[in-house]
Amino acid sequence: MKNKKLKISALILLLILGMVFFAYNKVERFADRPINVSQETIFTLPAGTGRVVLETLLVKHKLMQENPYFSWLLRIEPQLSEFKAGTYRFEKGMTVRQMLELLKSGKEAQFSVRLVEGFKLSDWMKLLQNSGYLKHELTGKSGEEIATAIGMKDATNAEGWLYPDTYLYTAGMTDLSLLKRAHQRMVKTVDTLWNERDTSLPYKSSTEMLTMASIIEKETAVKDERPEVASVFINRLRIGMRLQTDPTVIYGMGESYNGNITRKDLETPTPYNTYVIPGLPPSPIAMPSEASIVAAAHPAKTPYLYFVADGKGGHTFTTNLENHNKAVRVYREALKNKNEK
């Protein structure tokens, strides 16, 4: 009788173990099942989210169907319940387990914004305003207010003092913290190049060097000719000749610029119009690349005083007005022929 009871107990135990194994296998198979993502998907997990709410959110966003195995998985492997609040990127083919491990890791999705060299501060602010998942604290702020916010000490305007690059950020990061990073990089770059500059150059401060770099940036996109462009403006500064560069006129016009510059625009005084004012404008007119700052710090040694577009993407450099006017005529003829084709 005793043996019979033992056999029944053993049978029941085996049955229980079989059921447990069967259930465990089901849970594990569920854990290895892909979530419902056909393309990269951004998912935000609010702070304080528990197991039940997480499942509700996943079902609500149609990332997973309601399934009793989900709660059992979190019971069997409680370490997967240690998820952290944040915004995550779910990839196609990601399994339930991989999703939970990602939420546990706290490795939030990173987003990027490219702050382009040659753009103005106002252009950058528009880019940031349209950047998803970025928190905006500087909307509507002036260049002076942004300068104060990012901790600038010597300059009163943030124009030019932010390093162009592609910046990564996580959801909820502020535009202020991003621009602080860009400013710190630019300060470091300018300080280094200012200390390494040709000391014979007629700059009174690193701000003037940066202002020159911003003009160079707006005048040419050809990296190799930037030192020559710099030489033209340096030569003009040394002899007291006005810089007469169109980008400064455009910057001074502000929102009134419609894509064309008239003779009246060239003759209308603004603090930035280098056809009217002597020397450099009071501050940068754009965000210069490092290549343009290098050119401003180490311009080529040339006799050039003029340059004009050559119609091929570069410029023709000349030493006197007569040859410059010839180069202008050649450019206009090339432009005319191009438009007639």
C-alpha positions as CSV (number, residue, x, y, z in Angstrom):
1,M,0.0,0.0,0.0
2,K,2.8,2.3,0.9
3,N,4.6,1.6,-2.4
4,K,1.4,2.4,-4.3
5,K,1.1,5.8,-2.6
6,L,4.8,6.5,-3.4
7,K,4.2,5.6,-7.0
8,I,1.1,7.9,-7.1
9,S,3.0,10.7,-5.5
10,A,5.9,10.3,-7.9
11,L,3.5,10.3,-10.8
12,I,1.8,13.5,-9.5
13,L,5.2,15.1,-9.1
14,L,6.3,14.1,-12.6
15,L,3.0,15.5,-13.9
16,I,3.5,18.7,-12.0
17,L,7.1,19.0,-13.3
18,G,6.0,18.3,-16.8
19,M,3.4,21.0,-16.6
20,V,5.9,23.4,-15.1
21,F,8.4,22.5,-17.9
22,F,5.7,22.9,-20.5
23,A,4.7,26.3,-19.1
24,Y,8.3,27.4,-18.7
25,N,9.0,26.4,-22.3
26,K,5.9,28.4,-23.4
27,V,7.1,31.5,-21.5
28,E,10.6,31.2,-23.0
29,R,9.2,30.8,-26.5
30,F,7.1,33.9,-25.9
31,A,10.2,35.8,-24.7
32,D,12.0,34.9,-28.0
33,R,9.0,36.1,-30.1
34,P,9.5,39.3,-32.1
35,I,7.5,42.3,-31.0
36,N,5.2,43.9,-33.5
37,V,7.7,46.3,-35.1
38,S,8.0,46.5,-38.9
39,Q,10.3,49.5,-38.8
40,E,12.3,51.5,-36.4
41,T,9.9,52.7,-33.6
42,I,10.4,55.2,-30.8
43,F,8.9,54.2,-27.5
44,T,8.7,56.4,-24.4
45,L,8.5,54.7,-21.0
46,P,7.2,57.2,-18.3
47,A,8.8,57.4,-14.9
48,G,7.3,55.1,-12.3
49,T,6.0,52.6,-14.8
50,G,5.5,49.1,-13.4
51,R,4.9,45.7,-15.0
52,V,1.2,46.1,-15.5
53,V,1.4,49.6,-16.9
54,L,4.2,48.6,-19.3
55,E,2.2,45.7,-20.7
56,T,-0.8,48.1,-21.1
57,L,1.4,50.6,-23.0
58,L,2.9,48.0,-25.3
59,V,-0.6,46.7,-26.1
60,K,-1.9,50.2,-26.6
61,H,0.8,51.1,-29.1
62,K,0.2,47.7,-30.8
63,L,3.7,46.6,-30.1
64,M,2.5,43.4,-28.5
65,Q,-0.8,41.6,-28.1
66,E,-2.1,41.0,-24.6
67,N,-0.6,37.8,-23.4
68,P,-0.5,36.1,-19.9
69,Y,3.0,34.9,-20.6
70,F,4.3,38.4,-20.3
71,S,3.6,38.7,-16.6
72,W,4.9,35.2,-16.1
73,L,8.1,36.0,-17.8
74,L,8.7,39.0,-15.5
75,R,8.0,36.7,-12.5
76,I,10.3,33.9,-13.7
77,E,13.1,36.5,-14.6
78,P,12.5,39.4,-12.2
79,Q,15.6,41.1,-13.3
80,L,13.8,42.0,-16.5
81,S,11.4,44.1,-14.5
82,E,14.1,46.6,-13.6
83,F,13.3,48.8,-16.5
84,K,14.2,52.5,-16.5
85,A,12.2,55.5,-17.7
86,G,13.3,57.0,-21.0
87,T,12.8,57.1,-24.7
88,Y,14.0,54.0,-26.6
89,R,14.4,52.9,-30.1
90,F,12.9,49.5,-31.0
91,E,14.3,47.8,-34.1
92,K,12.6,45.4,-36.5
93,G,13.1,41.8,-35.4
94,M,13.6,42.7,-31.7
95,T,12.3,40.1,-29.4
96,V,10.3,40.6,-26.2
97,R,13.4,39.7,-24.2
98,Q,15.6,42.0,-26.1
99,M,13.1,44.8,-25.6
100,L,13.0,44.3,-21.9
101,E,16.8,44.1,-21.7
102,L,16.9,47.4,-23.5
103,L,14.5,49.0,-21.1
104,K,16.5,47.6,-18.2
105,S,19.8,48.9,-19.7
106,G,18.7,52.6,-19.8
107,K,20.3,53.0,-23.2
108,E,18.0,55.6,-24.5
109,A,17.6,56.5,-28.2
110,Q,19.9,59.1,-29.5
111,F,18.8,61.7,-32.0
112,S,20.9,64.0,-34.1
113,V,20.8,67.5,-35.4
114,R,23.4,68.9,-37.9
115,L,24.3,72.5,-37.2
116,V,25.7,73.7,-40.5
117,E,28.7,75.9,-41.0
118,G,27.9,79.2,-42.7
119,F,24.4,79.3,-41.2
120,K,23.4,82.2,-38.9
121,L,22.3,81.8,-35.3
122,S,18.7,82.4,-36.4
123,D,19.0,79.5,-38.9
124,W,20.3,77.2,-36.2
125,M,17.5,78.1,-33.9
126,K,15.0,77.2,-36.6
127,L,16.7,73.8,-37.0
128,L,16.6,73.2,-33.2
129,Q,13.0,74.3,-33.1
130,N,12.2,71.6,-35.6
131,S,14.2,68.9,-33.9
132,G,12.0,66.2,-32.4
133,Y,12.3,65.2,-28.7
134,L,14.4,68.3,-27.9
135,K,13.2,70.5,-25.1
136,H,13.1,74.1,-26.1
137,E,14.2,76.8,-23.6
138,L,15.6,79.4,-26.0
139,T,12.6,79.9,-28.3
140,G,12.3,83.5,-29.2
141,K,15.5,84.5,-27.5
142,S,17.8,87.1,-29.1
143,G,21.5,86.5,-29.8
144,E,22.3,88.6,-26.8
145,E,20.0,86.6,-24.5
146,I,21.3,83.3,-25.9
147,A,24.9,84.6,-25.2
148,T,23.9,85.2,-21.6
149,A,22.2,81.8,-21.3
150,I,25.2,79.8,-22.5
151,G,27.5,81.7,-20.2
152,M,29.5,83.8,-22.7
153,K,31.7,86.3,-20.8
154,D,33.4,88.5,-23.4
155,A,31.0,88.6,-26.3
156,T,27.5,90.1,-26.2
157,N,26.1,88.0,-29.2
158,A,26.3,84.3,-29.7
159,E,26.6,84.7,-33.4
160,G,29.8,82.9,-34.6
161,W,30.6,81.4,-31.2
162,L,29.0,78.0,-31.7
163,Y,30.9,75.1,-33.3
164,P,29.3,73.6,-36.4
165,D,28.9,69.9,-36.2
166,T,26.4,67.0,-35.9
167,Y,25.2,66.8,-32.3
168,L,23.6,63.8,-30.6
169,Y,21.0,64.2,-27.9
170,T,18.5,62.1,-26.0
171,A,14.8,62.9,-25.5
172,G,14.2,65.7,-23.1
173,M,17.6,67.3,-23.5
174,T,17.4,71.1,-23.8
175,D,18.5,73.3,-26.7
176,L,20.4,75.3,-24.1
177,S,22.5,72.3,-23.0
178,L,23.2,71.5,-26.7
179,L,24.3,75.0,-27.5
180,K,26.5,75.1,-24.4
181,R,28.4,72.1,-25.8
182,A,28.7,73.9,-29.2
183,H,30.0,77.0,-27.5
184,Q,32.5,75.2,-25.4
185,R,33.9,73.5,-28.5
186,M,34.2,76.8,-30.3
187,V,35.8,78.6,-27.4
188,K,38.4,75.8,-27.2
189,T,39.0,75.9,-31.0
190,V,39.3,79.7,-31.1
191,D,41.6,79.9,-28.1
192,T,44.0,77.3,-29.6
193,L,44.1,79.0,-33.0
194,W,44.4,82.4,-31.5
195,N,47.5,81.3,-29.6
196,E,48.9,79.7,-32.8
197,R,48.0,82.6,-35.1
198,D,50.4,84.7,-37.2
199,T,51.0,87.5,-34.7
200,S,51.6,90.0,-37.5
201,L,47.9,90.0,-38.4
202,P,46.0,93.2,-37.7
203,Y,43.5,91.6,-35.2
204,K,42.9,93.3,-31.8
205,S,41.2,90.2,-30.4
206,S,40.2,86.6,-31.0
207,T,36.6,87.9,-31.7
208,E,38.0,89.9,-34.7
209,M,39.7,86.7,-35.9
210,L,36.5,84.8,-35.6
211,T,34.6,87.6,-37.4
212,M,37.1,87.4,-40.3
213,A,36.6,83.6,-40.3
214,S,32.8,84.1,-40.6
215,I,33.3,86.3,-43.6
216,I,35.6,83.8,-45.3
217,E,33.0,81.1,-44.6
218,K,30.3,83.1,-46.4
219,E,32.6,84.0,-49.3
220,T,33.8,80.6,-50.4
221,A,33.0,76.9,-49.9
222,V,36.3,75.9,-51.5
223,K,38.5,74.9,-48.6
224,D,41.8,75.2,-50.5
225,E,41.2,78.8,-51.5
226,R,40.1,80.1,-48.1
227,P,43.7,81.2,-47.2
228,E,43.7,83.3,-50.4
229,V,40.3,84.9,-49.6
230,A,41.7,85.7,-46.1
231,S,44.7,87.3,-47.7
232,V,42.6,89.7,-49.7
233,F,40.8,91.0,-46.6
234,I,44.0,91.1,-44.5
235,N,45.7,93.1,-47.3
236,R,42.8,95.5,-47.4
237,L,42.8,95.9,-43.6
238,R,46.5,96.7,-43.7
239,I,46.1,99.6,-46.2
240,G,42.9,100.9,-44.7
241,M,40.8,99.8,-47.7
242,R,37.2,98.9,-47.0
243,L,36.4,95.1,-47.1
244,Q,33.4,95.6,-49.4
245,T,32.0,92.1,-48.9
246,D,28.4,91.4,-49.8
247,P,27.7,88.9,-47.0
248,T,28.2,91.6,-44.4
249,V,25.6,93.8,-46.2
250,I,23.2,90.9,-46.3
251,Y,23.7,90.2,-42.6
252,G,23.1,93.9,-41.8
253,M,19.9,93.9,-43.8
254,G,18.4,91.2,-41.5
255,E,14.9,90.0,-42.4
256,S,14.6,92.6,-45.1
257,Y,17.0,90.7,-47.4
258,N,14.9,89.1,-50.2
259,G,17.7,87.3,-52.1
260,N,18.9,90.4,-54.1
261,I,21.3,93.2,-53.2
262,T,20.7,96.6,-54.8
263,R,23.0,99.6,-55.1
264,K,20.9,101.3,-52.5
265,D,21.6,98.4,-50.1
266,L,25.3,98.7,-50.7
267,E,25.1,102.4,-49.8
268,T,22.7,102.1,-46.8
269,P,24.7,102.3,-43.6
270,T,24.4,99.5,-41.0
271,P,26.9,98.4,-38.4
272,Y,27.8,95.5,-40.6
273,N,27.9,97.1,-44.1
274,T,31.6,96.9,-45.0
275,Y,31.0,99.0,-48.1
276,V,30.3,101.9,-45.7
277,I,32.1,101.1,-42.4
278,P,35.9,100.8,-42.2
279,G,37.5,97.6,-41.0
280,L,35.7,94.5,-39.7
281,P,32.0,94.5,-38.6
282,P,31.4,94.4,-34.8
283,S,30.8,90.7,-34.6
284,P,30.7,87.5,-36.7
285,I,28.1,87.2,-39.4
286,A,27.7,83.4,-39.4
287,M,29.0,80.2,-37.7
288,P,32.4,79.5,-39.3
289,S,34.0,76.1,-39.9
290,E,37.3,75.3,-38.3
291,A,38.9,75.5,-41.8
292,S,37.8,79.1,-42.1
293,I,39.2,79.9,-38.6
294,V,42.5,78.3,-39.6
295,A,42.5,80.5,-42.8
296,A,41.8,83.6,-40.7
297,A,44.7,82.7,-38.3
298,H,47.1,81.8,-41.1
299,P,46.1,83.6,-44.3
300,A,48.2,83.1,-47.5
301,K,50.8,85.7,-48.2
302,T,49.7,87.3,-51.5
303,P,49.5,90.7,-53.1
304,Y,45.7,90.2,-53.9
305,L,43.2,92.9,-53.2
306,Y,40.2,91.6,-55.2
307,F,38.5,88.4,-56.1
308,V,35.4,87.4,-58.0
309,A,33.6,84.1,-58.8
310,D,35.0,82.3,-61.8
311,G,31.8,80.5,-62.7
312,K,33.4,77.1,-62.0
313,G,32.8,77.1,-58.2
314,G,36.0,79.0,-57.3
315,H,37.3,82.5,-57.6
316,T,39.7,84.6,-59.7
317,F,42.1,86.7,-57.6
318,T,43.7,89.9,-58.8
319,T,45.9,92.7,-57.5
320,N,44.3,95.8,-59.1
321,L,40.9,97.2,-60.1
322,E,41.5,96.9,-63.8
323,N,42.2,93.2,-63.8
324,H,39.4,92.7,-61.3
325,N,36.9,94.4,-63.7
326,K,38.2,92.1,-66.5
327,A,37.6,89.1,-64.3
328,V,34.1,90.4,-63.5
329,R,33.3,90.6,-67.2
330,V,34.6,87.1,-67.8
331,Y,32.4,85.8,-65.0
332,R,29.3,87.6,-66.3
333,E,29.9,86.3,-69.8
334,A,30.3,82.8,-68.5
335,L,27.1,83.2,-66.4
336,K,25.2,84.5,-69.5
337,N,26.3,81.6,-71.6
338,K,25.3,79.2,-68.9
339,N,21.8,80.7,-68.6
340,E,21.3,80.6,-72.4
341,K,22.0,76.8,-72.6
